[in-house]
Structures are given as structure tokens and as C-alpha cells.
């Protein structure tokens, strides 16, 4: 679940005003003249990565250690499960709330 969120964050713009075509998200990333480009696997054409996506990728890369098996998020979930909650505690519900806050 955590890995899927990080992949989502790296490929889908969370800005509501973003109307970019996301068909290039499965391509290979390369740096050309300081700009990152994505090569489309079907067309072979290169597309510039938007600044929004680049920022999201940078942030996702910073979050990776915290989402590791022994990282901050996993330890917080272990701690939170023993606390009293208004609703029944599930890890999925807690992660969904975290993901919403991070977006």
C-alpha cells in the first residue's frame, strides 16, 4: 500500500489544475540539458516532465526511508494500534488518512 502511494505520488499530479497527459508515466527517465525527459515505450518520443511531477518525485524520494519496513510510518502504526480510538483502528484507515494529508 505504501509503495503504491509513492508510485502514485511520482507519476500523477496532485494539483487539481494539472491537465497534463500522463501516457508517458511508464517510460524511462533520462536527463537532457538539465531537464528530465521521459521516453514513451510505445512511441520512442521524449516528453519533458512537468515541474509539478518533478517536485512530487523529489518529495517521494525524500519520503522513501520513512515508508520502509522499519521506518517512521511503520513504527507509528505499531504505536497507534495500542492507543484508544473513537473508531475501530485499522492500518489501512490510518494509512489512507496519512496519504490524504500528504497530498
GROMACS elastic network, one bead per residue, 0.5 to 0.9 nm:
[ bonds ]
;  ai    aj funct       b0    kb
    1     4     6  0.51865   500
    1     5     6  0.63512   500
    1     6     6  0.88525   500
    1    92     6  0.82372   500
    1    95     6  0.82468   500
    2     5     6  0.51388   500
    2     6     6  0.63859   500
    2     7     6  0.87368   500
    2    67     6  0.65162   500
    2    68     6  0.86172   500
    2    95     6  0.78906   500
    2    99     6  0.88532   500
    3     6     6  0.51369   500
    3     7     6  0.62197   500
    3     8     6  0.85608   500
    3    64     6  0.85704   500
    3    67     6  0.78963   500
    4     7     6  0.50545   500
    4     8     6  0.60663   500
    4     9     6  0.85413   500
    5     9     6  0.60771   500
    5    10     6  0.86099   500
    5    99     6  0.73321   500
    6    10     6  0.62265   500
    6    11     6  0.87906   500
    6    57     6  0.86009   500
    6    60     6  0.58262   500
    6    61     6  0.83330   500
    6    63     6  0.81567   500
    6    64     6  0.76223   500
    6    67     6  0.88787   500
    7    10     6  0.51068   500
    7    11     6  0.63389   500
    7    12     6  0.84613   500
    7    57     6  0.88263   500
    7    60     6  0.81524   500
    8    11     6  0.53300   500
    8    12     6  0.56179   500
    8    13     6  0.85576   500
    9    12     6  0.58775   500
    9    13     6  0.72144   500
    9    14     6  0.75059   500
    9    53     6  0.81273   500
    9    56     6  0.59905   500
    9    57     6  0.68525   500
    9    59     6  0.85263   500
    9    60     6  0.64834   500
    9   103     6  0.80738   500
   10    13     6  0.79845   500
   10    25     6  0.89206   500
   10    53     6  0.64472   500
   10    54     6  0.77839   500
   10    55     6  0.86674   500
   10    56     6  0.56113   500
   10    58     6  0.81727   500
   10    59     6  0.84925   500
   10    60     6  0.64119   500
   10    61     6  0.86383   500
   11    22     6  0.76522   500
   11    25     6  0.59287   500
   11    26     6  0.88085   500
   11    53     6  0.65280   500
   11    56     6  0.80683   500
   11    57     6  0.76391   500
   12    15     6  0.89221   500
   12    22     6  0.72419   500
   12    25     6  0.83505   500
   12    53     6  0.71197   500
   12    56     6  0.86811   500
   13    16     6  0.77451   500
   13    18     6  0.64860   500
   13    19     6  0.87604   500
   13    20     6  0.82555   500
   13    22     6  0.89184   500
   13    52     6  0.65142   500
   13    53     6  0.58444   500
   13    56     6  0.76422   500
   14    17     6  0.87040   500
   14    18     6  0.77779   500
   14    52     6  0.83584   500
   14    53     6  0.86483   500
   14    56     6  0.84666   500
   14   103     6  0.64316   500
   15    18     6  0.55456   500
   15    52     6  0.77078   500
   15   103     6  0.88210   500
   16    19     6  0.81880   500
   18    52     6  0.84920   500
   19    22     6  0.89372   500
   20    50     6  0.82391   500
   21    24     6  0.75512   500
   22    25     6  0.58072   500
   23    26     6  0.74971   500
   23    27     6  0.88403   500
   23    40     6  0.78239   500
   24    27     6  0.56468   500
   24    28     6  0.88039   500
   24    38     6  0.64622   500
   24    39     6  0.70171   500
   24    40     6  0.52190   500
   24    41     6  0.79015   500
   24    46     6  0.86420   500
   24    47     6  0.73869   500
   25    28     6  0.83554   500
   25    38     6  0.75048   500
   25    39     6  0.89299   500
   25    40     6  0.78856   500
   26    38     6  0.84178   500
   26    39     6  0.85013   500
   26    40     6  0.71151   500
   26    41     6  0.71848   500
   27    38     6  0.55845   500
   27    41     6  0.53522   500
   27    42     6  0.86824   500
   28    37     6  0.82372   500
   28    38     6  0.54912   500
   28    39     6  0.53211   500
   28    40     6  0.72827   500
   28    41     6  0.76671   500
   29    36     6  0.66447   500
   29    37     6  0.57374   500
   29    39     6  0.65666   500
   30    35     6  0.83869   500
   30    36     6  0.56296   500
   30    37     6  0.53797   500
   30    38     6  0.63564   500
   30    39     6  0.77781   500
   31    34     6  0.59183   500
   31    35     6  0.55394   500
   31    37     6  0.60533   500
   31    38     6  0.87341   500
   32    35     6  0.53579   500
   32    36     6  0.61628   500
   32    37     6  0.68793   500
   33    36     6  0.82392   500
   35    48     6  0.70922   500
   35    49     6  0.77610   500
   36    47     6  0.85670   500
   36    48     6  0.61600   500
   36    49     6  0.59150   500
   36    50     6  0.88841   500
   36    54     6  0.81958   500
   37    46     6  0.59117   500
   37    47     6  0.53409   500
   37    49     6  0.56901   500
   38    45     6  0.82176   500
   38    46     6  0.54503   500
   38    47     6  0.53239   500
   38    48     6  0.64866   500
   38    49     6  0.68127   500
   39    42     6  0.87583   500
   39    43     6  0.80588   500
   39    44     6  0.58085   500
   39    45     6  0.57016   500
   39    47     6  0.66046   500
   40    43     6  0.54855   500
   40    44     6  0.51499   500
   40    45     6  0.57237   500
   40    46     6  0.64368   500
   40    47     6  0.77506   500
   41    44     6  0.57645   500
   41    45     6  0.82717   500
   42    45     6  0.83956   500
   43    46     6  0.86578   500
   49    52     6  0.82229   500
   49    53     6  0.64412   500
   49    54     6  0.64588   500
   50    53     6  0.53357   500
   50    54     6  0.62353   500
   50    55     6  0.86464   500
   51    55     6  0.60326   500
   51    56     6  0.85073   500
   52    55     6  0.51845   500
   52    56     6  0.61982   500
   52    57     6  0.86202   500
   53    57     6  0.60520   500
   53    58     6  0.85721   500
   54    57     6  0.50385   500
   54    58     6  0.62174   500
   54    59     6  0.86548   500
   55    58     6  0.50919   500
   55    59     6  0.62085   500
   55    60     6  0.85530   500
   56    59     6  0.50752   500
   56    60     6  0.60068   500
   56    61     6  0.85284   500
   57    60     6  0.50219   500
   57    61     6  0.61225   500
   57    62     6  0.86575   500
   58    61     6  0.51565   500
   58    62     6  0.64161   500
   58    63     6  0.88384   500
   59    62     6  0.50491   500
   59    63     6  0.63023   500
   59    64     6  0.88568   500
   60    63     6  0.50061   500
   60    64     6  0.62595   500
   61    64     6  0.53725   500
   61    65     6  0.81822   500
   62    65     6  0.70941   500
   62    66     6  0.81923   500
   63    66     6  0.53942   500
   63    67     6  0.65309   500
   64    67     6  0.52581   500
   64    68     6  0.64714   500
   64    71     6  0.88145   500
   65    68     6  0.52735   500
   65    69     6  0.88132   500
   65    70     6  0.87508   500
   65    71     6  0.61310   500
   65    72     6  0.80566   500
   66    69     6  0.85385   500
   66    70     6  0.81060   500
   66    73     6  0.58649   500
   66    74     6  0.80612   500
   67    70     6  0.79135   500
   67    71     6  0.54946   500
   67    72     6  0.67031   500
   67    73     6  0.55713   500
   67    74     6  0.68636   500
   68    72     6  0.78164   500
   68    73     6  0.77861   500
   68    74     6  0.73610   500
   69    72     6  0.87768   500
   69    73     6  0.84823   500
   69    74     6  0.62408   500
   69    75     6  0.86264   500
   70    73     6  0.81114   500
   70    74     6  0.60415   500
   70    75     6  0.66239   500
   71    74     6  0.55983   500
   71    75     6  0.63302   500
   71    76     6  0.86941   500
   72    75     6  0.52086   500
   72    76     6  0.60557   500
   72    77     6  0.86278   500
   73    76     6  0.51060   500
   73    77     6  0.62075   500
   73    78     6  0.87123   500
   73    95     6  0.86960   500
   74    77     6  0.51438   500
   74    78     6  0.63326   500
   74    79     6  0.87331   500
   75    78     6  0.51019   500
   75    79     6  0.62468   500
   75    80     6  0.86047   500
   76    79     6  0.50238   500
   76    80     6  0.59593   500
   76    81     6  0.86081   500
   77    80     6  0.50554   500
   77    81     6  0.61836   500
   77    91     6  0.66323   500
   77    94     6  0.76531   500
   77    95     6  0.84832   500
   78    81     6  0.55553   500
   78    82     6  0.73643   500
   78    91     6  0.88881   500
   79    82     6  0.59683   500
   79    83     6  0.72387   500
   80    83     6  0.52881   500
   80    84     6  0.82765   500
   80    85     6  0.87950   500
   80    89     6  0.82911   500
   80    94     6  0.89810   500
   81    84     6  0.80276   500
   81    85     6  0.86605   500
   81    89     6  0.64353   500
   81    90     6  0.76791   500
   81    91     6  0.79185   500
   83    89     6  0.89468   500
   84    87     6  0.88527   500
   84    89     6  0.86127   500
   85    88     6  0.65566   500
   85    89     6  0.65615   500
   86    89     6  0.84051   500
   89    92     6  0.86995   500
   89    93     6  0.72121   500
   89    94     6  0.74450   500
   90    93     6  0.53283   500
   90    94     6  0.63717   500
   90    95     6  0.86728   500
   91    94     6  0.50715   500
   91    95     6  0.60261   500
   91    96     6  0.84786   500
   92    95     6  0.50801   500
   92    96     6  0.60182   500
   92    97     6  0.85958   500
   93    96     6  0.50957   500
   93    97     6  0.62888   500
   93    98     6  0.86767   500
   94    97     6  0.52075   500
   94    98     6  0.62714   500
   94    99     6  0.87088   500
   95    99     6  0.60534   500
   95   100     6  0.85329   500
   96    99     6  0.51090   500
   96   100     6  0.62028   500
   96   101     6  0.86951   500
   97   100     6  0.51496   500
   97   101     6  0.63348   500
   97   102     6  0.87346   500
   98   101     6  0.51471   500
   98   102     6  0.62172   500
   98   103     6  0.87496   500
   99   102     6  0.50429   500
   99   103     6  0.62367   500
  100   103     6  0.53096   500
